[in-house]
Amino acid sequence: MPDMTPITGLLASAMQVCGALTAPAQAPDAQHAGSAHAFTAAFAFIAVLITLAALMAYVNHRFLRLPRTIALMAMSLVVSGALAALAAVHVPFAEGAGEMIRRVPFDKVLLEGLLGFLLFAGALHVNLGDLLAHRWSIATFATVGTLGSTFAVGGLLYGLSGLMGLEMKFIHCLLFGALISPTDPIAVLAIMKKVGAPKSLETRIAGESLFNDGIGVVVFLTLLDFAGGGAASFGHVAATFVAEALGGVGLGLALGYLAYRLLKSVDDYQVEVLLTLALVAGGYALAHAIHTSGPLAMVVAGLLIGNHGRQFAMSDRTREHLDRFWELVDEVLNAVLFVLIGMEVVVLTFSGRALLAGAAAVPLVLLARLVSVGVPVAVLQRFRPFGPRAVRILTWGGLRGGISVALALSLAYSGRVDEPVAKTILTLTYVVVAFSILVQGLTIPALVSRAASARAREK
């Protein structure tokens, strides 16, 4: 049997991250030692995560040949299930791994760390002209569709919770509706690149997914005020929307324009790549500090740099290096994110009733998605064609991913909702997200292919 001592020691070091960060005040020398150990442990965890992502990506490339994000999440779920089973019989290594994962603040890692880089990388390659050509569709799906889905999911889940004895209030059901309604841009963009969807439909789905997460977060935070007993008047809702959404768009324009001017003044691809990296890291931190929407700011900045900046501020050599750099960032961070999503299962406590409710929630969420896109399409197609089976593809292609999981975890950590309710919502979210990535993500290519065949027959 192989010697597990080095790995066990690595896990033990990583398990002490939170303990070092949350320990009481100490003398300066002790604080310095604790900080150094915390950094080493955090680096050790990141090393383990990247190593797992690389090994799983290799196995998929050599043997499975699935879309990378789907394969990584599927393999992570298998590993997590094995670790959970071993931990249940008190295997020290598995218990240590579970404790390490439990200490990772996934909601903060995604919402305050990875998300800005992933959104910028995704927006960088979206054609602004195509986006503007479908602006009314995208705006309708991102706003009316998200709000409609929130209330449709909330209402349906409230009825289901009564039948299953989940004891969830209507506001709790709406919270689930708000966090599960936005389509995840990370999941959607990764899949849509591979399936060969019609350009117009791909633009609509990608554009919606880039913008509706900001709307979904605003709705979620507003509903959380209600759930926590706060005052959420119309004025409060309007102020939150302006600060988060419009403030984020304004900040993205300002930062994107500043970066554009800097890029235009130099012709050195190394400096220019570094400027875009600073734009994302510094801009996202600034958005968080002034309480505006960092995701929307990064989407807008990415669109500006990827279109206006690419055309007028970069040489061919810079464009080539910039594209390769951000494509690599996108691939690496996507791999790490979906491994982390799968590994988070280790720390969840699944009850039989909650799992059954999660399975029942899948068709409810899909039905709400069908209504929230079907009604707008029925209205908008009078003015602009959508193509055959557009509603089916929009419904089935509306994947959920890391953002929904992060919001559900933030709800569990907030303390503003009773713990049993928060755990139920987290379980529902994980079941829906797993189905979305693994089942919808795997079958959307076949649906797109049938739609293409139908379109060809019509011609």
C-alpha positions as CSV (number, residue, x, y, z in Angstrom):
1,M,0.0,0.0,0.0
2,P,1.5,3.4,-1.0
3,D,2.7,5.7,1.7
4,M,0.0,8.4,2.3
5,T,2.0,10.4,4.8
6,P,3.0,13.3,2.5
7,I,-0.5,13.7,1.2
8,T,-1.9,13.5,4.8
9,G,0.5,16.1,5.9
10,L,-0.5,18.4,3.0
11,L,-4.1,18.0,3.9
12,A,-3.4,18.7,7.5
13,S,-1.6,21.9,6.6
14,A,-4.5,23.1,4.4
15,M,-7.0,22.3,7.2
16,Q,-5.4,24.9,9.4
17,V,-6.0,27.8,7.0
18,C,-9.2,29.0,8.6
19,G,-7.9,28.3,12.1
20,A,-4.9,30.5,11.4
21,L,-7.0,33.3,9.9
22,T,-9.6,33.3,12.6
23,A,-7.3,32.8,15.6
24,P,-7.4,35.4,18.4
25,A,-4.9,38.3,18.4
26,Q,-1.4,37.2,19.1
27,A,2.0,38.8,19.6
28,P,3.7,40.2,16.4
29,D,6.1,37.2,16.1
30,A,3.2,34.8,16.6
31,Q,1.1,36.7,14.1
32,H,3.9,36.6,11.5
33,A,4.4,32.9,12.0
34,G,0.6,32.3,11.8
35,S,0.3,34.3,8.6
36,A,3.2,32.5,7.0
37,H,1.7,29.1,7.9
38,A,-1.7,30.2,6.6
39,F,-0.1,31.3,3.3
40,T,1.7,28.0,3.0
41,A,-1.4,26.0,3.7
42,A,-3.5,28.0,1.2
43,F,-0.8,27.5,-1.4
44,A,-0.9,23.8,-0.6
45,F,-4.6,23.6,-1.1
46,I,-4.4,25.5,-4.4
47,A,-1.7,23.1,-5.5
48,V,-3.9,20.1,-4.7
49,L,-6.8,21.6,-6.6
50,I,-4.8,22.4,-9.7
51,T,-3.2,19.0,-9.7
52,L,-6.6,17.3,-9.5
53,A,-7.9,19.5,-12.3
54,A,-4.9,18.7,-14.5
55,L,-5.2,14.9,-13.9
56,M,-8.9,14.9,-14.6
57,A,-8.5,17.0,-17.8
58,Y,-5.8,14.5,-18.9
59,V,-8.0,11.5,-18.3
60,N,-10.9,13.2,-20.1
61,H,-8.7,14.1,-23.1
62,R,-7.3,10.7,-23.4
63,F,-10.3,8.5,-22.7
64,L,-13.6,10.2,-22.1
65,R,-13.7,12.9,-24.8
66,L,-16.5,14.8,-23.1
67,P,-16.8,18.6,-22.9
68,R,-14.2,19.5,-20.4
69,T,-16.4,21.3,-17.8
70,I,-18.8,18.5,-17.8
71,A,-16.1,15.8,-17.4
72,L,-14.4,17.6,-14.6
73,M,-17.5,18.1,-12.6
74,A,-18.6,14.5,-13.2
75,M,-15.2,13.1,-12.1
76,S,-15.1,15.5,-9.1
77,L,-18.6,14.2,-8.0
78,V,-17.3,10.6,-8.3
79,V,-14.2,11.5,-6.2
80,S,-16.3,13.4,-3.7
81,G,-18.7,10.4,-3.3
82,A,-15.8,8.1,-2.7
83,L,-14.4,10.4,-0.1
84,A,-17.7,10.8,1.6
85,A,-18.1,7.0,1.8
86,L,-14.7,6.6,3.2
87,A,-15.2,9.4,5.7
88,A,-18.4,7.6,6.9
89,V,-16.3,4.7,8.0
90,H,-13.7,7.0,9.6
91,V,-10.8,6.7,7.2
92,P,-8.4,9.4,8.3
93,F,-7.4,10.6,4.9
94,A,-11.0,11.0,3.7
95,E,-12.0,12.8,6.9
96,G,-9.0,15.1,6.5
97,A,-10.0,15.9,2.8
98,G,-13.5,16.6,3.9
99,E,-12.4,19.0,6.6
100,M,-10.1,20.8,4.2
101,I,-12.9,21.3,1.6
102,R,-15.3,22.4,4.4
103,R,-12.9,25.3,5.3
104,V,-12.9,26.7,1.7
105,P,-15.3,29.7,1.5
106,F,-16.5,28.7,-2.0
107,D,-19.0,31.6,-2.2
108,K,-16.2,34.1,-1.7
109,V,-13.8,32.3,-3.9
110,L,-16.2,32.5,-6.8
111,L,-18.1,35.7,-6.2
112,E,-15.2,37.8,-5.0
113,G,-12.3,36.0,-6.9
114,L,-12.7,33.9,-10.0
115,L,-15.9,35.4,-11.4
116,G,-14.4,38.7,-12.6
117,F,-11.7,36.9,-14.6
118,L,-14.1,34.4,-16.1
119,L,-16.6,37.0,-17.1
120,F,-14.0,39.3,-18.6
121,A,-12.5,36.4,-20.6
122,G,-16.0,35.4,-21.8
123,A,-17.0,39.0,-22.8
124,L,-13.6,39.6,-24.5
125,H,-14.7,37.3,-27.4
126,V,-18.3,38.4,-27.8
127,N,-18.9,40.5,-30.9
128,L,-20.5,43.8,-29.7
129,G,-22.2,44.2,-33.1
130,D,-24.0,40.9,-32.8
131,L,-24.9,41.7,-29.2
132,L,-26.4,45.0,-30.2
133,A,-28.3,43.4,-33.0
134,H,-30.1,41.2,-30.5
135,R,-30.2,43.8,-27.6
136,W,-33.9,43.7,-27.1
137,S,-34.0,39.9,-26.9
138,I,-31.1,39.9,-24.5
139,A,-32.4,42.7,-22.3
140,T,-35.8,41.1,-22.1
141,F,-34.4,37.6,-21.2
142,A,-31.9,39.1,-18.6
143,T,-34.5,41.3,-16.8
144,V,-38.1,40.2,-17.4
145,G,-37.1,36.6,-17.9
146,T,-35.1,36.4,-14.7
147,L,-37.8,38.1,-12.6
148,G,-40.5,35.9,-14.2
149,S,-38.5,32.8,-13.5
150,T,-37.9,33.8,-9.9
151,F,-41.6,34.1,-9.1
152,A,-42.5,31.1,-11.2
153,V,-40.0,28.9,-9.4
154,G,-40.9,30.3,-6.1
155,G,-44.6,29.7,-6.6
156,L,-44.2,26.2,-7.9
157,L,-41.7,25.3,-5.1
158,Y,-44.1,26.7,-2.4
159,G,-46.8,24.3,-3.6
160,L,-44.3,21.4,-3.7
161,S,-42.9,22.2,-0.2
162,G,-46.4,22.0,1.2
163,L,-47.0,18.6,-0.3
164,M,-43.6,17.3,0.9
165,G,-43.7,18.9,4.3
166,L,-40.5,20.9,3.8
167,E,-41.9,23.8,5.9
168,M,-40.5,26.5,3.7
169,K,-42.1,30.0,3.7
170,F,-43.0,31.7,0.4
171,I,-40.0,34.1,0.8
172,H,-37.7,31.2,1.1
173,C,-39.0,29.7,-2.1
174,L,-38.5,33.0,-3.8
175,L,-34.9,33.1,-2.6
176,F,-34.4,29.7,-4.3
177,G,-36.1,31.1,-7.4
178,A,-33.8,34.1,-7.4
179,L,-30.5,32.1,-7.1
180,I,-31.5,29.4,-9.5
181,S,-33.0,31.6,-12.3
182,P,-29.9,33.2,-13.7
183,T,-28.2,31.1,-16.3
184,D,-24.5,30.7,-15.4
185,P,-22.3,32.5,-18.0
186,I,-19.3,30.3,-17.1
187,A,-21.2,27.1,-17.8
188,V,-23.2,28.4,-20.8
189,L,-20.2,30.0,-22.6
190,A,-18.1,26.9,-22.1
191,I,-20.8,24.6,-23.6
192,M,-22.0,26.9,-26.4
193,K,-18.5,27.2,-27.8
194,K,-18.6,23.5,-28.6
195,V,-22.1,22.8,-29.9
196,G,-22.3,24.7,-33.1
197,A,-25.5,26.6,-32.4
198,P,-26.8,29.1,-34.9
199,K,-24.9,32.4,-34.4
200,S,-28.0,34.4,-33.6
201,L,-29.1,31.9,-30.9
202,E,-25.7,31.6,-29.5
203,T,-25.4,35.4,-29.2
204,R,-28.8,35.5,-27.4
205,I,-27.9,32.8,-24.9
206,A,-24.4,34.1,-24.3
207,G,-25.6,37.7,-24.0
208,E,-28.3,36.8,-21.6
209,S,-26.0,34.7,-19.4
210,L,-23.4,37.5,-19.2
211,F,-26.0,40.0,-17.9
212,N,-28.6,38.1,-16.0
213,D,-26.4,37.1,-13.1
214,G,-26.1,40.8,-12.1
215,I,-29.9,41.1,-12.1
216,G,-30.3,37.8,-10.3
217,V,-27.9,38.9,-7.5
218,V,-29.8,42.2,-7.0
219,V,-33.1,40.3,-6.8
220,F,-31.6,37.8,-4.4
221,L,-30.2,40.4,-2.1
222,T,-33.5,42.3,-2.0
223,L,-35.4,39.2,-1.2
224,L,-32.8,38.4,1.5
225,D,-33.7,41.7,3.1
226,F,-37.3,40.6,3.3
227,A,-36.3,37.1,4.7
228,G,-34.1,38.7,7.3
229,G,-36.8,41.1,8.4
230,G,-35.3,44.2,6.8
231,A,-37.2,47.0,5.1
232,A,-37.2,46.6,1.4
233,S,-39.3,49.4,0.1
234,F,-39.6,50.5,-3.5
235,G,-37.0,53.2,-2.8
236,H,-34.6,50.6,-1.3
237,V,-35.1,48.3,-4.3
238,A,-34.5,51.1,-6.7
239,A,-31.4,52.3,-4.9
240,T,-30.0,48.8,-4.8
241,F,-30.6,48.3,-8.5
242,V,-29.0,51.7,-9.4
243,A,-26.0,51.1,-7.2
244,E,-25.4,47.5,-8.2
245,A,-26.5,47.3,-11.8
246,L,-26.2,50.8,-13.3
247,G,-23.2,51.6,-11.1
248,G,-21.5,48.4,-12.4
249,V,-22.2,49.3,-16.0
250,G,-20.9,52.8,-15.5
251,L,-17.7,51.6,-13.7
252,G,-17.1,49.1,-16.5
253,L,-17.3,51.8,-19.1
254,A,-15.0,54.1,-17.2
255,L,-12.4,51.5,-16.5
256,G,-12.7,50.0,-19.9
257,Y,-12.1,53.4,-21.6
258,L,-9.2,54.1,-19.3
259,A,-7.6,50.8,-20.2
260,Y,-8.3,51.5,-23.9
261,R,-6.4,54.8,-23.7
262,L,-3.5,53.1,-22.0
263,L,-3.4,50.3,-24.5
264,K,-3.5,52.7,-27.4
265,S,-0.5,54.6,-26.1
266,V,1.9,51.6,-26.1
267,D,2.8,48.8,-28.5
268,D,4.3,46.1,-26.2
269,Y,2.1,43.0,-25.9
270,Q,3.6,42.1,-22.5
271,V,2.7,45.5,-21.0
272,E,-0.8,45.4,-22.7
273,V,-1.6,41.9,-21.3
274,L,-0.5,43.1,-17.9
275,L,-2.8,46.1,-18.2
276,T,-5.8,43.9,-19.0
277,L,-4.9,41.7,-16.0
278,A,-4.8,44.9,-13.8
279,L,-8.1,46.0,-15.2
280,V,-9.8,42.9,-14.0
281,A,-8.1,42.4,-10.7
282,G,-8.1,46.1,-9.7
283,G,-11.5,46.9,-11.3
284,Y,-13.3,44.0,-9.6
285,A,-11.8,44.9,-6.2
286,L,-12.8,48.6,-6.7
287,A,-16.4,47.5,-7.6
288,H,-16.6,45.5,-4.4
289,A,-15.2,48.4,-2.4
290,I,-17.8,50.9,-3.7
291,H,-20.7,48.4,-3.6
292,T,-21.4,48.2,-7.3
293,S,-21.8,45.1,-9.5
294,G,-18.3,43.7,-10.2
295,P,-19.7,41.1,-12.6
296,L,-21.5,43.7,-14.8
297,A,-18.4,46.0,-14.6
298,M,-16.2,43.2,-16.0
299,V,-18.7,42.2,-18.7
300,V,-18.9,45.8,-19.9
301,A,-15.1,46.3,-19.7
302,G,-14.5,43.0,-21.5
303,L,-16.9,44.0,-24.3
304,L,-15.2,47.4,-24.7
305,I,-11.6,46.0,-24.8
306,G,-12.6,43.0,-26.9
307,N,-14.2,45.1,-29.6
308,H,-13.2,48.8,-29.6
309,G,-9.8,48.1,-27.9
310,R,-9.0,45.1,-30.2
311,Q,-9.8,47.1,-33.3
312,F,-8.2,50.5,-32.5
313,A,-5.6,50.0,-29.7
314,M,-3.7,46.8,-30.5
315,S,-1.4,45.5,-33.1
316,D,-1.9,42.1,-34.7
317,R,0.9,40.7,-32.5
318,T,-0.8,42.0,-29.3
319,R,-4.2,40.7,-30.3
320,E,-2.7,37.2,-30.8
321,H,-1.0,37.2,-27.4
322,L,-3.9,38.7,-25.6
323,D,-6.3,36.1,-27.0
324,R,-4.0,33.2,-26.1
325,F,-3.5,34.6,-22.6
326,W,-7.1,35.0,-21.8
327,E,-8.2,31.8,-23.4
328,L,-5.7,30.0,-21.2
329,V,-6.9,31.9,-18.1
330,D,-10.5,31.0,-19.1
331,E,-9.6,27.3,-19.5
332,V,-7.6,27.0,-16.3
333,L,-10.0,28.8,-14.0
334,N,-13.0,26.9,-15.5
335,A,-11.2,23.7,-14.8
336,V,-10.5,24.7,-11.2
337,L,-14.0,26.0,-10.7
338,F,-15.8,22.9,-11.8
339,V,-13.5,20.6,-9.9
340,L,-14.3,22.7,-6.8
341,I,-18.0,22.6,-7.5
342,G,-17.9,18.8,-7.6
343,M,-15.7,18.5,-4.5
344,E,-18.1,20.7,-2.4
345,V,-20.5,17.7,-2.3
346,V,-18.2,16.3,0.4
347,V,-19.4,18.9,2.9
348,L,-23.1,18.7,2.2
349,T,-25.6,16.8,4.3
350,F,-28.2,15.3,2.1
351,S,-31.5,14.1,3.7
352,G,-33.7,11.7,1.7
353,R,-36.6,14.2,1.7
354,A,-34.4,17.1,0.5
355,L,-32.9,14.9,-2.3
356,L,-36.4,13.9,-3.4
357,A,-37.5,17.5,-3.3
358,G,-34.4,18.4,-5.4
359,A,-35.3,15.8,-8.0
360,A,-38.8,17.2,-8.1
361,A,-37.4,20.8,-8.4
362,V,-35.6,20.0,-11.6
363,P,-38.8,19.9,-13.8
364,L,-40.2,22.9,-11.9
365,V,-37.1,24.9,-12.8
366,L,-37.2,23.8,-16.4
367,L,-41.0,24.6,-16.6
368,A,-40.3,28.1,-15.2
369,R,-37.5,28.6,-17.7
370,L,-39.8,27.5,-20.5
371,V,-42.4,30.1,-19.5
372,S,-39.8,32.9,-18.8
373,V,-38.3,32.5,-22.3
374,G,-41.4,31.2,-24.2
375,V,-43.6,34.2,-23.5
376,P,-40.9,36.8,-24.5
377,V,-40.1,34.8,-27.7
378,A,-43.8,34.7,-28.6
379,V,-43.9,38.5,-28.4
380,L,-40.5,39.3,-29.9
381,Q,-40.7,36.9,-32.8
382,R,-43.3,39.2,-34.4
383,F,-40.4,41.7,-35.0
384,R,-37.4,39.4,-35.3
385,P,-37.1,35.7,-36.3
386,F,-35.8,33.2,-33.8
387,G,-35.5,30.0,-35.9
388,P,-37.0,26.6,-35.4
389,R,-37.0,25.1,-31.9
390,A,-35.5,28.3,-30.4
391,V,-37.6,28.1,-27.3
392,R,-36.5,24.5,-26.7
393,I,-32.9,25.4,-27.1
394,L,-33.2,28.5,-24.9
395,T,-34.9,26.4,-22.2
396,W,-32.6,23.4,-22.3
397,G,-29.5,25.5,-22.9
398,G,-30.1,27.7,-19.8
399,L,-27.5,26.0,-17.7
400,R,-27.0,26.7,-14.0
401,G,-23.6,26.5,-12.4
402,G,-21.2,28.0,-9.9
403,I,-23.1,31.3,-9.3
404,S,-26.2,29.4,-8.1
405,V,-24.1,27.3,-5.8
406,A,-22.2,30.3,-4.5
407,L,-25.4,32.2,-3.7
408,A,-26.9,29.1,-1.9
409,L,-23.7,28.8,0.2
410,S,-23.8,32.5,1.0
411,L,-27.3,32.0,2.2
412,A,-26.3,29.2,4.4
413,Y,-23.4,31.3,5.9
414,S,-25.4,34.5,6.3
415,G,-27.4,33.4,9.4
416,R,-30.4,35.3,8.1
417,V,-32.4,32.2,7.3
418,D,-33.0,29.2,9.6
419,E,-30.3,26.6,9.2
420,P,-32.7,23.7,8.2
421,V,-34.2,25.9,5.5
422,A,-30.8,27.0,4.2
423,K,-29.6,23.4,4.1
424,T,-32.7,22.4,2.1
425,I,-32.2,25.3,-0.4
426,L,-28.5,24.3,-0.8
427,T,-29.5,20.7,-1.5
428,L,-32.1,21.7,-4.0
429,T,-29.6,24.0,-5.7
430,Y,-26.9,21.3,-5.9
431,V,-29.3,18.7,-7.4
432,V,-30.6,21.2,-10.1
433,V,-27.0,22.4,-10.9
434,A,-25.7,18.8,-11.2
435,F,-28.6,17.9,-13.5
436,S,-28.1,21.1,-15.5
437,I,-24.4,20.5,-16.1
438,L,-24.3,16.8,-16.5
439,V,-27.6,16.1,-18.3
440,Q,-28.5,19.3,-20.1
441,G,-24.9,20.0,-20.9
442,L,-24.4,16.6,-22.5
443,T,-27.6,16.6,-24.5
444,I,-27.8,20.1,-25.8
445,P,-25.6,19.3,-28.8
446,A,-28.1,16.7,-30.0
447,L,-30.9,19.3,-29.6
448,V,-29.0,21.9,-31.5
449,S,-28.2,19.3,-34.3
450,R,-31.9,18.4,-34.7
451,A,-32.8,22.1,-34.9
452,A,-30.2,22.6,-37.6
453,S,-31.6,19.7,-39.5
454,A,-35.1,21.2,-39.2
455,R,-33.8,24.5,-40.4
456,A,-32.2,22.9,-43.4
457,R,-35.4,21.0,-44.4
458,E,-37.3,24.3,-44.2
459,K,-35.0,25.8,-46.7
